[in-house]
Structure formats: C-alpha cells, structure tokens
C-alpha cells in the first residue's frame, strides 16, 4: 500500500461532534438536496497546503481542491494573513463607499487579461457571475437567445441552470430563459475524432445550425467553459473556441468564457483556459480558485460592453467587500511568488505521463485527458464500444478515499475520475496519487 509523503505538521485536536452526530444533524436540519461524497461520509475538520485531515487526525491528499476551490493550498499563511488583517480593519464597506481593496484588486486582476478585457464586476459565486454575464450580453446586444454547450455546467441558480445541460444538475427550468444547446465538442465520443484535423471547425459549425434552427437568427451570447469541468474534463479540439467565437459573433452574439475551473494558471501553459485555444472572449467569468476558499467571483469585460449596465443601477451587497478583495489579491501574489502556474505545468505533465502508463496497464482506462492540473481519466468497460464503466468508476473513487486520496468523479455518464488538486502539490504527492489509483484500478 502506498504511503503519503512526510509532512511536518500536527493537526489540532478535535473535540466536536462525531461523524454520526454531524450526519444526523444534517439529515434533520439541512436541505436534503445537499449531497455528500462517499457511502460512508468523510468528516474533514482541517486543511493544510495540499492535505486534509479528518476528525481522527488522519491525513489525506486532496486531489480535488474542494471541487477546484482551493488553488494555492489550504490555509495558506499569506492568504490567511491578508484576510485576517482586513477583518481586523473593516469589512463593512460596500462599493457604495470608496475602499482601496476593490480598486487595487480590479487593477491587478485586469492586468492578467488580454486586450480590452479591463473592467471588473465582483460577485460571490460562479452562478452569480454567469447570471451577470448573460444579463450584460443581453443588455449590450439587445438580443435574448443564448447558445451554450451540451454537457456543460454553469451553476445552480435558475438562469445558470438553464445554461447547464448536464442532466445530473438540471431541474425543470423553463425554456423561457432562451437558452439553446449546441453539440459538445468531444473528440473521444463525438462524430469528429482525434484524427480529424478539422474537428474544431466541424464542431463549431453546429453553433450556426443551432442558431438557424432554434432562434430568430440573432443571439445575445455564446457561453462555454474553456475545458468542461463537471462534464468530465472534456478538452476541446484545437481551434474550437476560435471558430465557435467567430460563429457566435456572426449572429450578433458576445462570447463568454467560463473560467471557473480552468483559470488562474491551472492549465500550466497559460493563465486562462481560453488562451490555450488561441481565442479571446468578450466576457470572462471566474470563481472558485480566485479566492482560495472564500465566496468570491468576478466578471470581466471591455469598457464598451460594460457601459450597457450603466443605464441602470447595478449593485451587489457583498460583491467587492474588502475581505474578499484582500484575499483575492493575496491569491494572485502567491500564484506569482511561488510559481504555481509553472508547477501546474510540470506536475501536470508528470501525472499525465503516469496516467498514460496506467492506461497501458489497465484496459478500463478509455482516455486520459486534460491540461496542467485539470485532468480526467475516462473509464470504459470496452475500449472499442466505449461503454461507460460507471459502477467501476464509483468503486475506484471509494477505494481511493480508503487509501488516503480524495478525488472527484463526473462526466455525462459518471465514469470519469476528476483530478484537480491544489496547485502547490509536489512530485512525491503525484507519485502517491499514481500508486493509489493504480492499486484501485487493479482491484476493480
């Protein structure tokens, strides 16, 4: 059995309620729609860097970053210090008063953007960010219809859920939201495969077909994750976003890049996922890793598009609050100071190579995909038929937890292991991850 790398840290003693008591309280007082991972739920009471601790003090490697929420490591001292200092100073000020944190953070975040993407709006979650992006696109274009992708996930609010087509998350949101879904550009399962040099162009053509078939011929926006996250780490064919954006713009639409999971250097080669496609959107949304665990999200666009919301009052009570701004600024500093984008590239490449070696050993692996530290392993019962190995994926997911590794799972069929750890992991952690997944695959 693989062992976690040495880690010089002793977790704090835990004297809270037992896991059984916590579960009973949740069942009695918490919305039953709130789900938990694992047949026997795990109780996480502390985190440090790339590791998590349960109530007994047992350490786990966090291979999922709290659903990609933690980018620079749990309880990073510089991020904690920034938030603590601001909490001790003031967290009352909203954007109706002047406070330096929101202005400084907007400037620093805009500096990471290409072109004219320079105007920032701050909100509290990815769902809010995508809601606002759609509102902005409709206000600017004066069009209503929106094109999203099949298998996409853009949030849990009603309008964000309309954008989402992943059935697991989809409630009966009315079609009055004006959203239509184009073909998922999946070279593994779709009609245009890995050997099709024009796959990106061919998939993008379906956007035009969707517009012509389902709308009046004009759209407000096309929105896509730069890499599909919940959908199973689906990486688009080269050039897809560039072609898709051209299609959308030809019908009057703005192009929205959802960077909630792919942004902030996680892909390794670039700071933003859309840059890996050689494309530049009109609006960018971001959340999760932007604040390393705090409720923070943002929408960034051009000055011209931003003016569309100036015709009315736009306000968000906690959007732009000083504590979240201070924490977001600290995250940017840490990513730069500690070279975490480079680390994502190097450790991501090391893991990708290791997963390909596992694929040569275990026929249940149908495809290894991803960029940097946003990786997926799709499991199949048969490589020819590509029948999803959904039950096997669930079993491997459970076994990894028992062996000390916490990862995610997802995809349209629930058959893809999702690996998206904090960007501070080391090679020794990657070796542990590879050994655990190897053992779990062998047992299945």
SEKE-749263 format. One record per residue (C-alpha): residue number from 1; residue in three letters; x, z negated, y. Coordinates in steps of 0.2 Angstrom, whole numbers. Layout:
residues N
+------+------+-------+-------+-------+
| gunu | lodo |     X |     Z |     Y |
+------+------+-------+-------+-------+
|  NUM |  Ala |     X |     Z |     Y |
...
+------+------+-------+-------+-------+
//
This chain:
residues 444
+------+------+-------+-------+-------+
| gunu | lodo |     X |     Z |     Y |
+------+------+-------+-------+-------+
|    1 |  Unk |     0 |     0 |     0 |
|    2 |  Unk |     6 |     5 |    17 |
|    3 |  Unk |    11 |    -9 |    29 |
|    4 |  Unk |     9 |    -9 |    48 |
|    5 |  Unk |    24 |    -8 |    59 |
|    6 |  Unk |    31 |   -25 |    65 |
|    7 |  Unk |    23 |   -31 |    81 |
|    8 |  Unk |    29 |   -46 |    91 |
|    9 |  Unk |    13 |   -53 |    96 |
|   10 |  Unk |     2 |   -68 |    90 |
|   11 |  Unk |   -17 |   -66 |    94 |
|   12 |  Unk |   -26 |   -80 |   102 |
|   13 |  Unk |   -35 |   -92 |    91 |
|   14 |  Unk |   -54 |   -88 |    89 |
|   15 |  Unk |   -67 |  -101 |    89 |
|   16 |  Unk |   -83 |   -90 |    92 |
|   17 |  Unk |   -97 |   -87 |    81 |
|   18 |  Unk |   -94 |   -79 |    64 |
|   19 |  Unk |   -97 |   -61 |    60 |
|   20 |  Unk |  -113 |   -66 |    51 |
|   21 |  Unk |  -119 |   -75 |    66 |
|   22 |  Unk |  -115 |   -61 |    78 |
|   23 |  Unk |  -124 |   -49 |    67 |
|   24 |  Unk |  -139 |   -60 |    66 |
|   25 |  Unk |  -139 |   -62 |    85 |
|   26 |  Unk |  -138 |   -43 |    87 |
|   27 |  Unk |  -152 |   -40 |    75 |
|   28 |  Unk |  -163 |   -52 |    84 |
|   29 |  Unk |  -159 |   -49 |   102 |
|   30 |  Unk |  -150 |   -32 |   104 |
|   31 |  Unk |  -158 |   -15 |   104 |
|   32 |  Unk |  -160 |    -9 |    86 |
|   33 |  Unk |  -154 |     8 |    91 |
|   34 |  Unk |  -137 |     1 |    94 |
|   35 |  Unk |  -127 |     5 |    78 |
|   36 |  Unk |  -111 |    -2 |    71 |
|   37 |  Unk |   -97 |     6 |    61 |
|   38 |  Unk |   -94 |     2 |    43 |
|   39 |  Unk |  -105 |    -5 |    29 |
|   40 |  Unk |   -98 |   -22 |    32 |
|   41 |  Unk |   -96 |   -23 |    51 |
|   42 |  Unk |   -79 |   -27 |    58 |
|   43 |  Unk |   -78 |   -40 |    72 |
|   44 |  Unk |   -65 |   -36 |    85 |
|   45 |  Unk |   -60 |   -50 |    96 |
|   46 |  Unk |   -44 |   -45 |   104 |
|   47 |  Unk |   -33 |   -30 |   108 |
|   48 |  Unk |   -15 |   -27 |   112 |
|   49 |  Unk |    -7 |   -10 |   115 |
|   50 |  Unk |   -12 |     1 |   100 |
|   51 |  Unk |   -18 |   -13 |    90 |
|   52 |  Unk |   -34 |   -23 |    87 |
|   53 |  Unk |   -37 |   -40 |    80 |
|   54 |  Unk |   -52 |   -47 |    70 |
|   55 |  Unk |   -58 |   -65 |    71 |
|   56 |  Unk |   -46 |   -70 |    57 |
|   57 |  Unk |   -31 |   -63 |    66 |
|   58 |  Unk |   -29 |   -48 |    55 |
|   59 |  Unk |   -21 |   -33 |    64 |
|   60 |  Unk |   -27 |   -15 |    63 |
|   61 |  Unk |   -20 |     1 |    70 |
|   62 |  Unk |   -33 |     8 |    82 |
|   63 |  Unk |   -33 |    26 |    78 |
|   64 |  Unk |   -49 |    30 |    88 |
|   65 |  Unk |   -45 |    22 |   105 |
|   66 |  Unk |   -63 |    14 |   106 |
|   67 |  Unk |   -70 |    31 |   105 |
|   68 |  Unk |   -56 |    38 |   116 |
|   69 |  Unk |   -60 |    25 |   129 |
|   70 |  Unk |   -43 |    17 |   129 |
|   71 |  Unk |   -29 |    29 |   135 |
|   72 |  Unk |   -14 |    18 |   139 |
|   73 |  Unk |   -16 |     4 |   127 |
|   74 |  Unk |   -27 |   -11 |   125 |
|   75 |  Unk |   -25 |   -24 |   139 |
|   76 |  Unk |   -10 |   -15 |   147 |
|   77 |  Unk |    -2 |   -28 |   158 |
|   78 |  Unk |    -1 |   -17 |   174 |
|   79 |  Unk |   -19 |   -11 |   172 |
|   80 |  Unk |   -24 |   -29 |   170 |
|   81 |  Unk |   -14 |   -35 |   185 |
|   82 |  Unk |   -22 |   -22 |   196 |
|   83 |  Unk |   -40 |   -26 |   191 |
|   84 |  Unk |   -37 |   -45 |   192 |
|   85 |  Unk |   -29 |   -44 |   210 |
|   86 |  Unk |   -43 |   -33 |   216 |
|   87 |  Unk |   -56 |   -45 |   208 |
|   88 |  Unk |   -47 |   -59 |   217 |
|   89 |  Unk |   -48 |   -50 |   233 |
|   90 |  Unk |   -66 |   -42 |   234 |
|   91 |  Unk |   -77 |   -32 |   223 |
|   92 |  Unk |   -92 |   -32 |   234 |
|   93 |  Unk |   -88 |   -17 |   245 |
|   94 |  Unk |   -98 |    -1 |   240 |
|   95 |  Unk |   -94 |    16 |   248 |
|   96 |  Unk |  -106 |    12 |   262 |
|   97 |  Unk |   -91 |     2 |   269 |
|   98 |  Unk |   -73 |     8 |   270 |
|   99 |  Unk |   -61 |     1 |   257 |
|  100 |  Unk |   -44 |     9 |   254 |
|  101 |  Unk |   -45 |     9 |   235 |
|  102 |  Unk |   -58 |    23 |   233 |
|  103 |  Unk |   -50 |    34 |   246 |
|  104 |  Unk |   -32 |    32 |   239 |
|  105 |  Unk |   -38 |    35 |   221 |
|  106 |  Unk |   -48 |    50 |   226 |
|  107 |  Unk |   -32 |    57 |   234 |
|  108 |  Unk |   -21 |    53 |   218 |
|  109 |  Unk |   -34 |    60 |   206 |
|  110 |  Unk |   -37 |    76 |   216 |
|  111 |  Unk |   -18 |    78 |   216 |
|  112 |  Unk |   -19 |    81 |   197 |
|  113 |  Unk |   -31 |    95 |   199 |
|  114 |  Unk |   -28 |   114 |   201 |
|  115 |  Unk |   -34 |   125 |   215 |
|  116 |  Unk |   -48 |   119 |   226 |
|  117 |  Unk |   -54 |   105 |   215 |
|  118 |  Unk |   -51 |    92 |   228 |
|  119 |  Unk |   -67 |    82 |   231 |
|  120 |  Unk |   -71 |    67 |   220 |
|  121 |  Unk |   -88 |    58 |   216 |
|  122 |  Unk |   -86 |    42 |   207 |
|  123 |  Unk |   -99 |    35 |   195 |
|  124 |  Unk |  -100 |    23 |   180 |
|  125 |  Unk |  -101 |    34 |   164 |
|  126 |  Unk |   -99 |    51 |   157 |
|  127 |  Unk |  -118 |    53 |   155 |
|  128 |  Unk |  -119 |    50 |   174 |
|  129 |  Unk |  -105 |    62 |   178 |
|  130 |  Unk |  -113 |    76 |   168 |
|  131 |  Unk |  -130 |    72 |   176 |
|  132 |  Unk |  -122 |    73 |   193 |
|  133 |  Unk |  -113 |    89 |   189 |
|  134 |  Unk |  -129 |    98 |   184 |
|  135 |  Unk |  -138 |    92 |   200 |
|  136 |  Unk |  -124 |    98 |   210 |
|  137 |  Unk |  -124 |   115 |   202 |
|  138 |  Unk |  -142 |   117 |   204 |
|  139 |  Unk |  -141 |   112 |   222 |
|  140 |  Unk |  -127 |   124 |   226 |
|  141 |  Unk |  -134 |   139 |   216 |
|  142 |  Unk |  -152 |   136 |   219 |
|  143 |  Unk |  -154 |   141 |   201 |
|  144 |  Unk |  -161 |   130 |   187 |
|  145 |  Unk |  -156 |   136 |   170 |
|  146 |  Unk |  -140 |   129 |   161 |
|  147 |  Unk |  -131 |   135 |   147 |
|  148 |  Unk |  -122 |   123 |   135 |
|  149 |  Unk |  -115 |   125 |   118 |
|  150 |  Unk |  -122 |   121 |   101 |
|  151 |  Unk |  -114 |   106 |    93 |
|  152 |  Unk |  -110 |    99 |   110 |
|  153 |  Unk |  -111 |    81 |   116 |
|  154 |  Unk |  -113 |    77 |   134 |
|  155 |  Unk |  -120 |    59 |   135 |
|  156 |  Unk |  -136 |    49 |   131 |
|  157 |  Unk |  -146 |    50 |   147 |
|  158 |  Unk |  -161 |    61 |   146 |
|  159 |  Unk |  -153 |    76 |   156 |
|  160 |  Unk |  -137 |    74 |   147 |
|  161 |  Unk |  -146 |    73 |   130 |
|  162 |  Unk |  -154 |    90 |   135 |
|  163 |  Unk |  -136 |    97 |   136 |
|  164 |  Unk |  -132 |    89 |   119 |
|  165 |  Unk |  -136 |    99 |   104 |
|  166 |  Unk |  -128 |    88 |    91 |
|  167 |  Unk |  -143 |    83 |    81 |
|  168 |  Unk |  -137 |    65 |    77 |
|  169 |  Unk |  -139 |    61 |    95 |
|  170 |  Unk |  -154 |    71 |   100 |
|  171 |  Unk |  -171 |    64 |   104 |
|  172 |  Unk |  -186 |    75 |   109 |
|  173 |  Unk |  -180 |    79 |   126 |
|  174 |  Unk |  -192 |    91 |   134 |
|  175 |  Unk |  -186 |   109 |   137 |
|  176 |  Unk |  -191 |   107 |   155 |
|  177 |  Unk |  -174 |   102 |   158 |
|  178 |  Unk |  -170 |   121 |   157 |
|  179 |  Unk |  -155 |   120 |   145 |
|  180 |  Unk |  -151 |   134 |   133 |
|  181 |  Unk |  -138 |   133 |   119 |
|  182 |  Unk |  -125 |   147 |   116 |
|  183 |  Unk |  -115 |   150 |   100 |
|  184 |  Unk |  -102 |   137 |    95 |
|  185 |  Unk |   -85 |   145 |    96 |
|  186 |  Unk |   -79 |   138 |    79 |
|  187 |  Unk |   -66 |   149 |    71 |
|  188 |  Unk |   -67 |   139 |    55 |
|  189 |  Unk |   -86 |   141 |    51 |
|  190 |  Unk |   -92 |   154 |    63 |
|  191 |  Unk |   -93 |   173 |    61 |
|  192 |  Unk |   -77 |   176 |    71 |
|  193 |  Unk |   -62 |   168 |    61 |
|  194 |  Unk |   -44 |   164 |    64 |
|  195 |  Unk |   -38 |   181 |    61 |
|  196 |  Unk |   -49 |   189 |    74 |
|  197 |  Unk |   -39 |   192 |    90 |
|  198 |  Unk |   -55 |   194 |   100 |
|  199 |  Unk |   -63 |   179 |    94 |
|  200 |  Unk |   -64 |   171 |   111 |
|  201 |  Unk |   -71 |   186 |   119 |
|  202 |  Unk |   -84 |   188 |   105 |
|  203 |  Unk |   -90 |   170 |   105 |
|  204 |  Unk |   -91 |   171 |   124 |
|  205 |  Unk |  -102 |   186 |   124 |
|  206 |  Unk |  -116 |   176 |   116 |
|  207 |  Unk |  -117 |   167 |   133 |
|  208 |  Unk |  -123 |   183 |   141 |
|  209 |  Unk |  -135 |   186 |   126 |
|  210 |  Unk |  -142 |   168 |   129 |
|  211 |  Unk |  -145 |   171 |   147 |
|  212 |  Unk |  -153 |   188 |   145 |
|  213 |  Unk |  -164 |   181 |   131 |
|  214 |  Unk |  -169 |   164 |   137 |
|  215 |  Unk |  -168 |   164 |   156 |
|  216 |  Unk |  -174 |   174 |   172 |
|  217 |  Unk |  -156 |   182 |   172 |
|  218 |  Unk |  -149 |   168 |   184 |
|  219 |  Unk |  -141 |   152 |   179 |
|  220 |  Unk |  -135 |   136 |   188 |
|  221 |  Unk |  -121 |   132 |   176 |
|  222 |  Unk |  -112 |   134 |   160 |
|  223 |  Unk |  -105 |   117 |   153 |
|  224 |  Unk |   -93 |   114 |   139 |
|  225 |  Unk |   -81 |   101 |   133 |
|  226 |  Unk |   -64 |   108 |   133 |
|  227 |  Unk |   -62 |   103 |   115 |
|  228 |  Unk |   -78 |    97 |   106 |
|  229 |  Unk |   -76 |    78 |   103 |
|  230 |  Unk |   -91 |    71 |    94 |
|  231 |  Unk |   -94 |    88 |    86 |
|  232 |  Unk |   -78 |    86 |    76 |
|  233 |  Unk |   -63 |    90 |    87 |
|  234 |  Unk |   -68 |   109 |    87 |
|  235 |  Unk |   -54 |   118 |    96 |
|  236 |  Unk |   -60 |   135 |   104 |
|  237 |  Unk |   -51 |   151 |   101 |
|  238 |  Unk |   -38 |   156 |   113 |
|  239 |  Unk |   -46 |   163 |   129 |
|  240 |  Unk |   -63 |   157 |   125 |
|  241 |  Unk |   -66 |   147 |   141 |
|  242 |  Unk |   -59 |   160 |   152 |
|  243 |  Unk |   -71 |   173 |   145 |
|  244 |  Unk |   -85 |   161 |   145 |
|  245 |  Unk |   -82 |   156 |   163 |
|  246 |  Unk |   -82 |   175 |   168 |
|  247 |  Unk |   -99 |   177 |   159 |
|  248 |  Unk |  -107 |   162 |   167 |
|  249 |  Unk |  -101 |   167 |   184 |
|  250 |  Unk |  -108 |   185 |   182 |
|  251 |  Unk |  -125 |   177 |   181 |
|  252 |  Unk |  -123 |   166 |   196 |
|  253 |  Unk |  -118 |   150 |   187 |
|  254 |  Unk |  -105 |   137 |   191 |
|  255 |  Unk |   -93 |   132 |   177 |
|  256 |  Unk |   -92 |   114 |   172 |
|  257 |  Unk |   -78 |   107 |   161 |
|  258 |  Unk |   -82 |    91 |   152 |
|  259 |  Unk |   -65 |    82 |   151 |
|  260 |  Unk |   -72 |    65 |   145 |
|  261 |  Unk |   -62 |    65 |   129 |
|  262 |  Unk |   -49 |    79 |   131 |
|  263 |  Unk |   -42 |    74 |   149 |
|  264 |  Unk |   -28 |    63 |   156 |
|  265 |  Unk |   -14 |    71 |   146 |
|  266 |  Unk |   -21 |    68 |   128 |
|  267 |  Unk |   -18 |    86 |   123 |
|  268 |  Unk |     0 |    84 |   126 |
|  269 |  Unk |     4 |   101 |   133 |
|  270 |  Unk |    -7 |    99 |   149 |
|  271 |  Unk |   -15 |    85 |   159 |
|  272 |  Unk |   -33 |    93 |   157 |
|  273 |  Unk |   -40 |   101 |   142 |
|  274 |  Unk |   -47 |   117 |   151 |
|  275 |  Unk |   -29 |   121 |   156 |
|  276 |  Unk |   -25 |   124 |   138 |
|  277 |  Unk |   -37 |   138 |   139 |
|  278 |  Unk |   -29 |   146 |   155 |
|  279 |  Unk |   -46 |   143 |   164 |
|  280 |  Unk |   -51 |   134 |   180 |
|  281 |  Unk |   -69 |   127 |   181 |
|  282 |  Unk |   -79 |   124 |   197 |
|  283 |  Unk |   -83 |   106 |   192 |
|  284 |  Unk |   -74 |    94 |   181 |
|  285 |  Unk |   -82 |    78 |   174 |
|  286 |  Unk |   -72 |    64 |   166 |
|  287 |  Unk |   -75 |    46 |   159 |
|  288 |  Unk |   -69 |    35 |   145 |
|  289 |  Unk |   -50 |    35 |   146 |
|  290 |  Unk |   -50 |    37 |   165 |
|  291 |  Unk |   -51 |    18 |   167 |
|  292 |  Unk |   -44 |    12 |   150 |
|  293 |  Unk |   -60 |     2 |   146 |
|  294 |  Unk |   -68 |    -1 |   162 |
|  295 |  Unk |   -85 |     8 |   167 |
|  296 |  Unk |   -78 |    22 |   177 |
|  297 |  Unk |   -81 |    41 |   178 |
|  298 |  Unk |   -79 |    55 |   190 |
|  299 |  Unk |   -85 |    72 |   195 |
|  300 |  Unk |   -73 |    83 |   205 |
|  301 |  Unk |   -77 |    99 |   213 |
|  302 |  Unk |   -72 |   111 |   228 |
|  303 |  Unk |   -76 |   107 |   246 |
|  304 |  Unk |   -88 |   121 |   247 |
|  305 |  Unk |   -98 |   116 |   232 |
|  306 |  Unk |   -98 |    98 |   237 |
|  307 |  Unk |  -107 |   102 |   253 |
|  308 |  Unk |  -123 |   105 |   243 |
|  309 |  Unk |  -125 |    87 |   240 |
|  310 |  Unk |  -123 |    83 |   259 |
|  311 |  Unk |  -140 |    89 |   263 |
|  312 |  Unk |  -147 |    73 |   256 |
|  313 |  Unk |  -141 |    55 |   254 |
|  314 |  Unk |  -131 |    53 |   238 |
|  315 |  Unk |  -127 |    35 |   233 |
|  316 |  Unk |  -121 |    26 |   218 |
|  317 |  Unk |  -121 |     6 |   219 |
|  318 |  Unk |  -106 |     4 |   208 |
|  319 |  Unk |   -98 |    21 |   209 |
|  320 |  Unk |   -82 |    19 |   218 |
|  321 |  Unk |   -81 |     0 |   218 |
|  322 |  Unk |   -64 |    -7 |   222 |
|  323 |  Unk |   -60 |   -15 |   205 |
|  324 |  Unk |   -64 |     1 |   195 |
|  325 |  Unk |   -54 |    11 |   208 |
|  326 |  Unk |   -39 |    -1 |   206 |
|  327 |  Unk |   -40 |     0 |   188 |
|  328 |  Unk |   -41 |    19 |   188 |
|  329 |  Unk |   -26 |    20 |   200 |
|  330 |  Unk |   -16 |     9 |   188 |
|  331 |  Unk |   -20 |    20 |   173 |
|  332 |  Unk |   -13 |    36 |   182 |
|  333 |  Unk |     3 |    26 |   186 |
|  334 |  Unk |     5 |    20 |   168 |
|  335 |  Unk |     2 |    38 |   161 |
|  336 |  Unk |    16 |    44 |   173 |
|  337 |  Unk |    28 |    30 |   171 |
|  338 |  Unk |    28 |    28 |   153 |
|  339 |  Unk |    27 |    47 |   149 |
|  340 |  Unk |    11 |    46 |   139 |
|  341 |  Unk |     7 |    64 |   140 |
|  342 |  Unk |    24 |    68 |   133 |
|  343 |  Unk |    21 |    55 |   119 |
|  344 |  Unk |     4 |    63 |   115 |
|  345 |  Unk |    13 |    80 |   113 |
|  346 |  Unk |    27 |    73 |   102 |
|  347 |  Unk |    17 |    60 |    91 |
|  348 |  Unk |     3 |    73 |    90 |
|  349 |  Unk |    14 |    86 |    83 |
|  350 |  Unk |    21 |    74 |    71 |
|  351 |  Unk |     4 |    69 |    65 |
|  352 |  Unk |    -2 |    87 |    64 |
|  353 |  Unk |    13 |    92 |    53 |
|  354 |  Unk |     9 |    77 |    42 |
|  355 |  Unk |    -9 |    81 |    41 |
|  356 |  Unk |    -4 |    99 |    35 |
|  357 |  Unk |     7 |    91 |    22 |
|  358 |  Unk |    -8 |    81 |    16 |
|  359 |  Unk |   -18 |    97 |    16 |
|  360 |  Unk |    -6 |   105 |     4 |
|  361 |  Unk |    -8 |    89 |    -7 |
|  362 |  Unk |   -27 |    86 |    -6 |
|  363 |  Unk |   -39 |   101 |    -8 |
|  364 |  Unk |   -53 |    91 |     0 |
|  365 |  Unk |   -45 |    95 |    17 |
|  366 |  Unk |   -53 |   111 |    23 |
|  367 |  Unk |   -45 |   112 |    41 |
|  368 |  Unk |   -33 |   102 |    51 |
|  369 |  Unk |   -36 |   105 |    70 |
|  370 |  Unk |   -33 |    98 |    87 |
|  371 |  Unk |   -21 |    96 |   101 |
|  372 |  Unk |    -9 |    82 |   105 |
|  373 |  Unk |   -18 |    65 |   101 |
|  374 |  Unk |   -35 |    73 |    99 |
|  375 |  Unk |   -35 |    78 |    81 |
|  376 |  Unk |   -48 |    81 |    67 |
|  377 |  Unk |   -47 |    83 |    48 |
|  378 |  Unk |   -62 |    93 |    41 |
|  379 |  Unk |   -66 |    88 |    23 |
|  380 |  Unk |   -74 |   100 |    11 |
|  381 |  Unk |   -79 |   100 |    -7 |
|  382 |  Unk |   -73 |   118 |   -10 |
|  383 |  Unk |   -62 |   127 |     2 |
|  384 |  Unk |   -70 |   144 |    -2 |
|  385 |  Unk |   -88 |   139 |     1 |
|  386 |  Unk |   -83 |   126 |    14 |
|  387 |  Unk |   -97 |   114 |     8 |
|  388 |  Unk |   -96 |    99 |    19 |
|  389 |  Unk |   -89 |    83 |    10 |
|  390 |  Unk |  -100 |    71 |    20 |
|  391 |  Unk |  -101 |    57 |     7 |
|  392 |  Unk |   -82 |    58 |     4 |
|  393 |  Unk |   -78 |    58 |    22 |
|  394 |  Unk |   -88 |    42 |    24 |
|  395 |  Unk |   -79 |    34 |     9 |
|  396 |  Unk |   -62 |    38 |    16 |
|  397 |  Unk |   -67 |    31 |    33 |
|  398 |  Unk |   -72 |    15 |    25 |
|  399 |  Unk |   -56 |    14 |    14 |
|  400 |  Unk |   -45 |    17 |    29 |
|  401 |  Unk |   -53 |     2 |    38 |
|  402 |  Unk |   -49 |    -9 |    22 |
|  403 |  Unk |   -31 |    -3 |    23 |
|  404 |  Unk |   -29 |    -8 |    41 |
|  405 |  Unk |   -33 |     9 |    50 |
|  406 |  Unk |   -48 |    12 |    61 |
|  407 |  Unk |   -53 |    30 |    64 |
|  408 |  Unk |   -68 |    39 |    69 |
|  409 |  Unk |   -79 |    52 |    60 |
|  410 |  Unk |   -90 |    66 |    66 |
|  411 |  Unk |   -94 |    84 |    66 |
|  412 |  Unk |  -111 |    93 |    63 |
|  413 |  Unk |  -111 |    88 |    45 |
|  414 |  Unk |  -102 |    71 |    47 |
|  415 |  Unk |   -87 |    77 |    37 |
|  416 |  Unk |   -73 |    77 |    50 |
|  417 |  Unk |   -61 |    62 |    52 |
|  418 |  Unk |   -58 |    60 |    70 |
|  419 |  Unk |   -40 |    54 |    76 |
|  420 |  Unk |   -39 |    49 |    94 |
|  421 |  Unk |   -28 |    34 |    96 |
|  422 |  Unk |   -21 |    26 |   112 |
|  423 |  Unk |    -8 |    37 |   119 |
|  424 |  Unk |     5 |    24 |   118 |
|  425 |  Unk |     7 |    24 |    99 |
|  426 |  Unk |    24 |    26 |    91 |
|  427 |  Unk |    31 |    36 |    76 |
|  428 |  Unk |    30 |    21 |    65 |
|  429 |  Unk |    12 |    20 |    68 |
|  430 |  Unk |    10 |    38 |    64 |
|  431 |  Unk |    19 |    35 |    48 |
|  432 |  Unk |     7 |    21 |    44 |
|  433 |  Unk |    -8 |    32 |    48 |
|  434 |  Unk |    -2 |    46 |    37 |
|  435 |  Unk |     1 |    34 |    22 |
|  436 |  Unk |   -16 |    26 |    24 |
|  437 |  Unk |   -25 |    42 |    25 |
|  438 |  Unk |   -15 |    49 |    10 |
|  439 |  Unk |   -20 |    34 |     0 |
|  440 |  Unk |   -38 |    35 |     4 |
|  441 |  Unk |   -39 |    54 |     0 |
|  442 |  Unk |   -31 |    51 |   -17 |
|  443 |  Unk |   -44 |    38 |   -21 |
|  444 |  Unk |   -58 |    49 |   -17 |
+------+------+-------+-------+-------+
//
